[in-house]
Structure formats: structure tokens, C-alpha cells
Amino acid sequence: MNLLNSSTKSSAQNSKKIKTLNWNSPLIDLTGKASLKSLEKLEAIGIREFQDLLWVFPLRVVELPPLRSFDFVEDGRIFIGRAKVLNVHAKPNFKARGRGKAMLYNISVHVQDTMSDKILSLKWFNTYGSLTQKISKCVLIEFMGEASLFNGQLQFTNPDFFELENIEGPSPFVTVSNELKIQYPTLNTVSGIIVKKIIDKIPMELWNNIPETLPLSLIQRKNFLSLSEAFKVIHAKIKPTPELTSRAEKRLIYEEFFEDQIKIYLRRQYFKKPKANSYAVEDSKYAAFCARYPYILTTDQMKTLSDVRLDMAATHPMMRLVQGDVGCGKTTIAMIAAMIVIENGAQVALMCPTEALALQHFQSCSELFDQKVYKIKLILGSTPAKEKKMIQKELEVGDIDFIIGTHSLIQDSIQFRQLGLAIIDEQHKFGVDQRIRLTSKSVGTHCLIMSATPIPRSLSLTQYGDLDISTIKVMPAGRKGHKTRIVTKETFQQFLSFVLTRLSLNEQIYVVVPAINESVEVEQDFHNLVDILERFKKYFPNHKVEGLHGKMKPDEKAKIFSDFKNHKVDILVSTSVIEVGINVINATVMAIMNPERFGLSSLHQLRGRVGRDQKPGFCFLVNDKIIPVTSMDRLKVIETNTDGFKIAEEDLKFRGEGDLFGTDQSGSHTQKRIANIILHADVLYEAREDALHLIQISDPGVTQLMLQYIQDERIFTTV
């Protein structure tokens, strides 16, 4: 009687516990404190609540085969067998060490089938000695793994196994895995096995009650699976079929894109809320601004300027991205926009990703703007403290019309009397929050963003969906452009001969390397600035060769940069600090060492430093060693394409699209969990069209969703 009462009480407690759990519950409610270390590692990568586990998808879900004899073992197939352990051999692997420098072993076990006389090998590599002890105690085992051929013999590498007491018992694999083998990824060193154990603890009652996010009308019209059904299929809580898996994936891909589009719409509306000052000038004065340039503006430039003038004349802040290939004339747009704002008595700030680019913009602006009328200043991280304080005071009282700088501009100490226009050069080098921090310096600041990395349409609808976009495709007349060639070990001498020829024509050369010094932490074949600098001095002893990198003192960098611009230096060996904005027309050749170390967009940016005027440019991708086929294929994209949009799309396939609603811009930790804006572009366009339509008709489901998302501070973050 007491036992029955105890059992009933325990069941009631479990039921009560399940009712208190929900998808917002912390993971510790599933695992208890025993798994605290694993939970801390998961939390470090943003997995804190039950709902975060929904988006951790299995790497593989394989239906388990029946228990069979060794006669049915096939190469590349999952197999479950029962066997007698014949012998165990463990050999220390002196090249591999585990945690705390514990010895690792390679283990080989011969087992004999219980259903036939056949013998097979089971092997484990780089494993701890405890595995040897565990399997050495076994007489009978059941094992599961994928068979592979080695020296003409079938064997199993790193199979799972259980000890058996007798031959007749039920399969432990079927009992544990419910007839499916589900493999999850390792997350921040938390093994897939532990991840699976945590996910398996989520009560089925919760799996059956995952709250819907899409409007019901949309789910019915699209014939979507419910969110519960979709996640249960993906996590194999429902036995997946090809059709069900396809429907589940489509639902979750659409889910991600639809959510993004609602958030982007909210962010766009948020940024357009503040009242902005209207800036306009008479057509005659505008024409006079344009006439300061010694060339006729292209049709794309004129169209973009028309868009910018309309934006700045409106009563809400401009948020416009001007995109186009290197040398298309984006800076011209920015400078004319700056003139309009300054003419109306407001201030302009131009933020650049590097000091070299900021210095170059400052020099160009000083030549373009009448110094008697306009006051222009430069502020960098290296600017002396006394000078910084003076600039800060002048900005605050409005004595400076145009300030140019790097990240220094977003520091709290920088305040404006009235910041009318914020210009951000090379947007891809900054995070979203940095853009917002600059525009937040004054209420209603207009923002003009420049990007020389052309943006595929699919990316523009996600990462840049809150911006108006102008594209400049027509290049200014008279530009010769550039040709790109891959240099191998066999053609390296020809490359050196070509460089010597261009030097004899009094032209200059860039040589770009991916690192400054050799380090024990990098591979020995990794080219570095010091080594390449010495090599090029030997190759060209009659020419002036200098090095430039980001860790030099500011005055050293400024001098070398100035010397190169004034042709006191013939060959500039540099890291990628010259990637953006550097403009030395007489530099016609660029050699990029170890080009496989750079992203495609970076290579495209770098080669844009040559061929900027009437002299043709030449870019050489120099490999004096063998590189993987995949790396060579990537380089051929650059060699055969000059279309920045095509290159950017290819780059996007490799690097991802970045964090849309946070600060990560690199893409290395893309926030997309299943959706891919390249592979699933058609679903993206469909989700965008649906989202905007439902917003327009004030669909109750979308209205409810917007009320929910508006609580997410990351969408509107200013820090």
C-alpha cells in the first residue's frame, strides 16, 4: 500500500513538473546541476532555453537495420551485429595526446559472428585506455557502425557497442534509439551524444505543443505542416519520410525568412520615425557643386544623386546604401551630398575603416572644398590627445563643418552641434550597431552608406532590407580596368619579368601578403611581409622597395604611404590595409601572395587598386606552391569574372550572410539555422512578398507577431 502511494505520488510530481516546463525554460530544468559545465558551454554560444534546442538539427537520421549475420555486411552501410570478442590489441599512439597529456591508443579487436563462423575487425583510433579496459571485459557484444573496405577486407571504424549477457536478449540499440540512429553535432566541445541526451529529455507533451508563429491563414493557404509537426520530423520524433522531411524543411526555411522580413520592416519603420531636417539647395548651386569635378558624371551617378537629394529633402532620415564596383564614383556622390548639408548650416561626418583611407579622404576633401569657406578636420585613434580635445570642442559648438575619421567618431566623447549627414565608407567593414551609433549622435541624422562590395539581391533583402539602395554599374569614361591571372610555380619567373617591364615603364607595383611575421602558430608555408619584402628587394635590387602594415606607428605609415603616392617608392609590400579606398593611379600591377588566404570579395577589392585611370591594370594571384583543388576553383572565379555581383554571390556561398540583428558582420557565425539566402532565394522572395502583403492588409496574425518582435531590443540596438 505504501509502495503504491509512493508510486502515485511520484507520478503526480512528474506530471506537475512537466506542466511547469515550457519552451522558455532554462536548460538546467532539463538536466539539473550535474551537467553544469556542458550547459555553460552551450550558453556561451546562445543555447540557453528549451526553444534554442529546436534549431540544433541532427547531422544524420538513419533507420537502423535489423540484427543480422556477418554475411550481410556491405561497404558503406550501417550494420548491427552480435559477436564474441576473440582478442583485443591496444597500441599507444605517441603522436596523439589527450587532455592532461594522457596517452591515446589505437585499438584493434577481432570478433566472431554469433550467427556464423565469420570474423571481422573493429577498430578505434586515438581513444583513451578506458575503452581498452571496457571491451577487454566483454565476452559478447552487440555493435553498430558503418562498414568500410581496407586492404580488401571489410572492417568497422569507431563503432558503438554494448556488452551482452546472453545471445537471446533484445537489441540495446533499438531500445535506446527507437529504431533510428540520430547523430547531433558537437557544439562548443559539447559532444553530439550529450546534446542528444539533453534533447531526449524534453517531454513529448512539449513537442506536441510548440506555439505557432506564422498567421493561421498563411499556414492553411500554403498547406504548411504545423511548427510542432515540422520540428518533430526534423528531430525524428515522428518517423521521417522523404516527403515529410522535405515539407518540414520548407516550413522552417520559410519560417526564418518570414521572421527576418517582419523584423526588417520594424527596424525600417523605427529608423524613419524621428523627424529630420530637410536639406536642399537651388539647382544652380547643385550644378556648381557637380562642376567642381573635372569629368562628366555618369547616368548612374546622376540617378543616385537624384535619389539622395529627394531623401535629404524629406522630413524623415535618409538611410541609403550606394553600392558599386571599385572606382565607379561613389565618393563623388558622398561629397556632393556633404556640400548640400554643409551649405544648410549642418555638419557632416565621414567614417572609414582604416586610417589610411581616412587620411586619403581628408586629402581629397581638402583639395575639393574651399578651405576659406569650409572647415574640415581629421580625427584618428593616433591623433594626439590635446588635438583630439580641441576637435571635440569645435565639433560640439559647430565650428567644424566636416569631420573625417575612423571608429574614433563613434566614441562617447565625440558630440555634434548638429550632425546632418553621416557617411559610412566600406559598410562591409563595420557592424550594424556601429552605423547606428554614429547616426544617433544627433536626432534625425541622414545616413549615406557606401559599399564597393556589390550585394546580391537575396542579401539586400535580408541584411540590407532596412535601407534604400542605389546601384552604380556604369564606370566613368576612360578607365582601362584590369586583367587578372593566376601565377603558379611554373609561371613565377614570367611574372617577375612582367613586373620588371612595368617598372621600366616608370609604373609602380603593389605586393600584398596575408601576414606580417612568421609564427609558430601558423603553417610554415604561410607567406609573410618580412620574408616577401626581402625577396622582392633581391628580385629588384635597382628599385626602391618598402613595407607597410597596420601595426606600424601612424607617422611611419603616413610617410610610407605618402612616399608611394609621390613615387619615391617603386614597390610597396603591404598587408591588406591597402584593400579599401587607396588611390595611386601610377600603380598598375598588384601581386597578391597566397591569394587562397583571402575572401573573394577582398581579392576583388584589392585588384580594384589598379587600372583606375587611363593605364591598364594587372592583378596576379601568386601561388608558388600546390594548393587544394577547391581553393584553385575559387581563384578561377576571380580570374574569369569582373562582375562584382557574381563574385559577391560566390563569396556569400563560402562565408554566410552574417548576423542581421546584432553586431557580427563577418558571417562566420551566420544566424541562419537552416535557411540559405543563395540556395533558398526563391523561398526568401516568396516570404518577403507574403510578409509585406499581410502587413499592408493588417492581418491579425502578423500584427500579433509584430507586437511580439517589437520587444526584441536587438532589432533596434544602438550599442
N, C-alpha and C positions, 0 to 999 in steps of 0.2 A: 504493500500500500504506500509506504513511504517512497519507494523507488518510483512508483507511478506518478505520485505527486511531484517528485523531483523532476521527472522527465517532462511532465506537462508544464511545470514552471519554467524549465529551460527553453522549451519550445515557444512559450509566450514571450520570454525575454528576447529570443532571436527575432520573433515577428515584430516586436516593438522596436528592436534595433534597426531592422530593415526599413520600417516606416519613418524612422528619424533620418535615414540616409537619403541624400538626393545628389543630383549631378554637380551641385556646387560644394559638396562636402570635401574636406581636405583628405588627401591620400592616407594620412595617418589613421583615419577612421576605418580604413580597409585593412591596414597591415599591423597597426599597433607600433609600439616603440622598438620592437625587435628589428625592424627594417629602417631605422632612423638614418643610417649612413646612405643607403640607397635612395631614400626619399630626399635627402639633402642634395644629392647629385641630380635627381630628376627636377627638383625645384629650381636648381641653377640654370636649367635650360627651359624653364617656363611651364613645366608639368607639375601643377600644384593640386588640382582638383580632379574629381572623377571624370568630368567632361573633357579634360585635356587628354585622357587616355583614349577617348573615342577616335582621335585623329592620329594615334600611333598605329599604323596599319601593319599587318603581318607581312613579312617578306615572302613567305610561301605558305600556301594551304594545300596539303597533299592528302588525298584519300588513301588510307592505309590498305595495303594488300592483305589478303588472308594469310594465315600461318601456313607455310608450305615447305617442301623438301628442297635441298640444295640443287636439285635438278632444274628448278625454275628460276635460278639466279640469272639475271641478264644485265649486261653492261648499261650503266646509266639509269637503272630502275631501282626504286625503293623496294626493299625486301625485308621481310620479317622471318627469322628462323630460330630454331631451338637446337642447341648443340651442347656437347660435352667438351669441357676445357681439357685439352691434351697437355699443353705446355705454355709457359709464359717466359718471354725473354725481354729484359729491360736493359737498354744501353744508354749510359749518360750522354747527353748532348752538351759538350763542353763549350760550344759556340753560343748556346742559348741559356740565359739565366732568368729566373722568375723574380717575384717580389722578394726583397731582402736577400737577393743573390742566392736563392735556393736553387739547387740543381734541378734541371729539367731532363726528362728522359724520352727516348723513342722506344715504344713498346710494341712487340710483335707477339701475337697469340695464335696458336693453331687450335682450331675447334673441329669436332667431328659431328656431322648431322645426326640427329636422333631418329630421322626417318629414312636414312640411307647410310652408306659407308663413306660418303664423300667428305673430304677435308678442305677447309678454307682458312685463309689468313685474315685476322682482324688486326689493324694497326692504328696506333695513336702516336702522334708526333708532338714534341715539345710539351709534354704533360708532366704533372707532379708525380713524385714517387708514391703518393697515396693511392693513385689509380692502380699501380702495380700490386700493392697490398690488397686492394679491394677485389681485383679479379683473380688474384692468386688463391683466394679463399673459396672461390666458386668452383663447384663441380659441374653444375648445369646452369646454363644461362639462356635467356631469350634476348636476341639482339636485333636492332633495326638500323639500316643505313642504306646508302646508295652504292651499288657495286661499280667497280672500275677495273679496267684491264691494266696490268703491269707485267711487262715481260711475258705477255701471252697468257698470264694467269689472272683469274678473277679474284679480287680481294675487296675488303671494306676498310675505308679510312675514317677514323674517329666515329665509329658507330655508337649509338646509345645502347645500353644493355641493363638487364635486371637479373638478379640471381633467382633461380627457381629451386623450390624444394622438391618438386616432382615433375614428371613429364606431362601429366594429365591436367594440370590446373588451367584456369582462364588466362588469356593473354594480358599481361600487365600494361602493354602499350594501348590496347583497345580500351581498357578500363580507365587509364589516365587521360587519353586523348580523344575519347568518344569517337573512335574510328577515323579521326583526322589528325594529321601531323601539322601543327601550327607553329611556325617559326617567326618570332618577332626580332626586330633589330636591336643591337646593343645601343644604349642611349647614355652618353657621357660616362662610359665604362660600366654602366649597369647592364649586365648580360641580358640577352633576349629571353633566357629561361626565367630570370627573376621578373622581368617585365610581364611575361605571360602569367606567372603565378599571381601577380598583383591584379591583372585584368580579370583572371578567372575568379577572383574573389568578389567581383561586382555582382550583386544579386540579380537573378533573372527578372525580378519584378521591376528593377530599374531599366533593364534592356527593353522591356515591353512598354516603358513609359518615358520615351525621350521626347521632350517638348518640341513641337513643330516651330519652325522659324519662317518658312515661306507661307504666304497667304493661301488659305484653303482653296480658293477659286483657282489659283495658279497650279496647285498640285493636281487638282481634278482635270484641268484643261490640258496639262502636259502629260497626264497619266503617269505621274511620278510614283515611285514607292514612297511610303511614309519614311520619315527620318529613322524611326526605330527599325523598320524593315531593312533599310539601306545599311545601317551600321551592323545589324545582326548578320547580314550576308557577308559583309567585308570581314568581320571578326569570326565568321564561321559559327555563329550561334544558331544560324539556320544553315543546313547543308547547302553549300553554294553549287549552282549550275552555271554554265557559261552565260545563259540568258539572264539569270538573276544577277550575276556578278556585273555584267555589262550595264544593266539598269541601275544597280546600286552605285556604280562608279559615275554614271551620267548624273544621277541625283546629287551626289556630293560635289562633283566638279561644278555643276550649276549653282549649288548652294554657296560655294566660296565666291564665285564671280558675282552673284546677286548681292551677297553681303557687302562686297567691296564697292559695288556701284551705289548702294544706298549710303554708305559711309562717305564716299567721294562727293556725292550730291550734298550731304550735310556739311561737309567741310567747305565746299564751294560757296554754299549759302552763308556760312559763318563768316568767311573772309569778305564777302560782299556786303555784310551788314553795316560796318562803320561808314559814316559819311566821309567823303574825300573832297579835298579842294579840287576845283576844276582848273586845269591849266591849258591855256590856248594862246596862240599868237596869230597875228594877221598873216594872210598868205604871202604878202610881200616880204615880211620878216622871215617867214619859214623858207622862202625861196633863197633869201640871202644866206641862211644857215647852210642849206644844201650846196650853195655856190662856193662855200669855203673848200670843198673837196675838188681836186684837180681832175676829176673824171665824172662822167655822167652816170647817175645811179641806174641800176638795172630795174627792170619792170617788177621783179620780186621785192627789191628793196623799197621801191615806191609804194607797192601794195602794203608791205609790212608797216611802213611809216604812216600810211593812211589809217591802218588798224590802231596803231599806237596813239595817234592824235585823237581818234574817236574815244579810245579808252580813257585817256587823260582828261578829256573834256567832260566825262561823265561824273556823276556825283557819288559813285562807289569806287573803291580802289581797283586799279588795274592789276591783274595777275596774268601776265602774258609771257609765254615762252617763245623765243625766237630761235629756231633751230636751222642748221645748215652746215654743210661741209666746211672744213678749214679754208679760210681765205675767201668766203662768199660775201663778206661785207657786213657781218652782224654788228661789229663795233661802230660802224658808221651810224646805224640805227640808234644805238645807245647814246652816242654823242649828241645827235640832233635832238633826241628826247630830253637829254640833260640840259641843252641850251634853252629849250622851251620852258622847263621848270624853273631854271635859274632866272630867266627873263621875267618870270612871275613872282620873283622875290623869295622863292623857297630853296631848300638845299638838296644836294644830290650826293649819294654815297655809292661808290663802286667797290664791291668786294671780290677779291681774286684769291685763288687757291694757293698761289706761290708768291714769294717776294719778288722774284724775277719778273713775273707777269705784271705785278702791281707797279713795279718800277718802270716797266716799258709803257704801260698805260699812262703813268704820270708824265713821262717824257713826251708822249704823243699829244696828250691833252695840253701840255704847256705850250706846244707849238701851234695847236689848233685854236685855243682860246686866247683872246686878247688879255694879257696879264694886267693891263691897266684897268680893265673893266671887271674881270673875274678873278677871284682869289681861290687858288687851287692848292691843296696840301696833300702830302703823302704820310701815312702812318703805318708803321710795320712793328712786328714784335721786337725788332732790333733798334727801333727808334729810341734815342736817349730819353731817360725819364723826365728830364727838365723840359725837353722839347715836346714830349707827349702831353705834359700838364698844360703847356701853352696852347697846344692844338685843342685839347679838351675844353679849355675856357673859351677859345674863339668859336668852336662849334656850338657851344651852349648859348652864346649870346648872338650867334648868327653872322659872325664876321667872315666865316669860311663858306664859300658857295659850293665847292665841290671837293669832297674828301675821297681819296683813293687808298685802299689798304687791304690787308689780309683778314684773318679771323679777329684781329685786334678790334675791328669795327663792331663786333657783337659783345664786347666786354661791357659790364655794367657802368664802367667809368665814362663811356662814350655816350653823351647825350646831345640832342639837337634842339635848336630853337624851333625849326620846322623842317622835318625831313619830308620832302615832297616826292622824291623818287629814289628807290633802292635798286641798283643794278647789280646782278649777280652773274659773274662770268664763269663759264665752265661749271654749270649746275651739277654735273655728274660727280664733281669732286666734293660736293657738300651734301649734308643730310637735310631732310625736310625741315627739321627743327631749327637749323641754322638760318635758313631762309626766313622763317617766321620770326626769329629773334631780331633780325635786322629790321624787318618791316614794322615790328612792334615798337620801335624807338619813337615813333610819332603816330598819332591816331590817323587812320585813313591814308597811309603811305602807299603810293603807287609802286608796283614792283615789275621790273623787266628782267627776265632771265635769259641768258644766252647759253646755248649748248652746241658745241661742234661735233657732238656725237649724235648723229641722226637717230630718231626714235621710231621704231616700228609702230604701226597703228595700234597693234594689240597692247603694246606697252603704254602708249599715250592714253589709252582708255582706262588704265589702271593707275600706274604710278603718277601720271601727269594729268589725270582726269579732272582735277580741280583748276586747271589752267586753260586759258585760251592759247592756241598755238598758231604761230605763223611760220611758214617754211620758206627758206630761200634756197632755190635749186640752181638758178641761173648765176654763173660765175661772172665776175667783172671781165670786160673785154681785155684781150692782150695777154692773159695768163697762159703760160705754156703747160702747166700741170706737171705731173711726174710719172715716171715709169718705175716699176718695182720688179726686182729679180732676186731669186733665191741663190745664195752662194754656198757651194759645198766645198769639201776639202780639195776636190779635183779642180775647181774653178777659182780657188782663192788667189793664185798668182795673177790671173787675168783681172780679178777685181783690183788688186794693188796697182796694176799697170794702168787701169782706167782712172783710178784716183790720182795717180801721178800726172796723167794727161790733163785732168781738170785743174789740178794745181798749176800746171804750166800755162793754163789759160787765165791765171790770176783769180781763180774761184776758190771758195772755202768749203771745208768739209766738217760735218758733224759725225762723231762716232759715239754711239750710245751703248752703255753697258748696264746690266741689271743689278750690280752690287758695287760697293766701294772697296772693301778689303776681303781677302780670303779669311775664312773662319773654319775652325774645326767642326762647326755645326752644319756646314753646308758641304755639298758634294765637291770633290776635287776638280771636276770639270766645269765648275761654275765660274764664268769669266768675271773679272773684277776690274775696277777702274785703274788701280795701281799697276797691275800687270799689263793691261791693254795700253796704258799711257806709255810705258817703257817700250813696248813692242812697236808702237807707231812712231816713236822717236827714232828707233833703229831703222824702221822701214823708210822713213823720210827725214834723213839727217839734215837736209838743207832747208827745212821748213820749220816754222815755229809751231810747236805742239804744246797745248796746255790742258789741264784737267779742271773739271767743275762738278761739285756735288753739293747736296743740301746741307751737309754737316760743316761746311766751311763757315768762317766768320763772315758776317754780312758785307764788310768792306772788301774782303778778299773776293767774294762772289761778284760784287758790283764791279770791281776792277777788271776781272777776267771777262765778264760779260761785256763790259764797255770796250775792252781791247779787241774782243772778237768782232763786235759790231763795227769798230773802226779799222778793221783789217790789220791789226797788229799781231793777230794770231791767225794761222792758216788752218789748223786742225784743232777742233775742240772735242776732247774726250770727256763725256759727261754722263751722269746718271739721267734718269727720266725727268729731272727738274726742268728740262727744256721742252717737255711734252706739250705744254699749253701756252699759246699766245706769243712765243718768241718769234721775232720777225727780223731776220737778217737776209736781205734779198740776194746778196752776193754768195750766200751759202747754197750750193746747188746739189751737193751729194750728202746723203745720210746713210751711214752704215750702222745697222743695229745688230750687235753681237748677242748670241744666244736668244734669238727672237722668240723661241718657244716659251721663254720665261715671261713674256708679256701677253696681256689680253689682246684680242683682235682690235678692239676699239682703240687701245693705247697705241698699237702699231700704226693704225690709220691716222691717229692724231700726230704721232711722231713724224711720219713721212710728209705730213702737211706743212712741215717747216721748210721744205724745199719746193722749188717750182712755183714761187709766189709772185713772180713778175715775168718779164719777157724772156728770161733764161729758163730753159727746161730743167726739171729736177730729176734726180735719180736716187732711188732708195734700194739699198742692198740688205737682204736678210741673211746675215753671215753665220753659217754653221760649219765649223772646221772639225766636226765630229759627227758620228752617226746618231740620229735622233729617232724616236719611235715613229711608226707609220702614221699614227693618229695626229702627232704633232706636225708632221710634214703636210698632211692633208689640210690642217688649219692654216698653215703658212701659204698654201696654194690658194686659199680663199682670198688672202691679201694680194698675192701676186697677180691673180687673174681678175680682180674686181676693183673698180674705183668708186662704185656706188656705195656711199656710206650707209645707206639704209639696208642694203643686202648684208654688209659687213656687221652692222649693229645687230641684225636679226640672228646671224650666225653666232655672234658673241653671246647673245642672250641665251642661246641654247646651252652654252657652257656655264655661264655664271649665274643664271637666275635673275629675277627682277628686283630683288631687294625687299626691304620692309616698307610697305606702303604707308603705314600709320605710326611709324616710330622713327628711329634715327639711323638705322643701318642702311647704307646706300650701296654697299659692295655686292650684295646679292648672295654672298657666300652662305648665309643662313636665311634662305628665302622663306617667307612666311606662308607660301602656298604649301598645302599638305598633300593635295592630290592634283589640283588644277595646274595646268601649264599653259601660259599665255601663247606659246607658239603652237604646241600640239593640239590645244583645245580652243584655238582662236574663234572657231565657229560658235562654240558654246558661249564664249565671252560676249560676242556680238549679240547673240540671242538674249542673254541675261541682261545686258545693258538696255536693249530695246524694251524688254518687258518691264524692267525696273522704272525707267523713265515714264512709260505709259501708265503704270499703276500709280506713280507719284502724281502725274498730271490729272488723273481722274479721282484722286484722293481715296484710293482703295483702303478700306478699314484695316486690312491685314498689314499693309505697308505702313500706314500711319502708326499702328501699334509698334511695328518694328523700328521705325524712326525714333519713337519715344524711348525705346529701349537703348538704341545705339547712342543717342544723344548724351547718355550718362557716361560714355566711354571717353575719358579725358585725352587718351592718346590720339584721337581724331583731331583734336583742336590744340594739341600741346604747343606751348610757347617756350618750353625749357628743354 
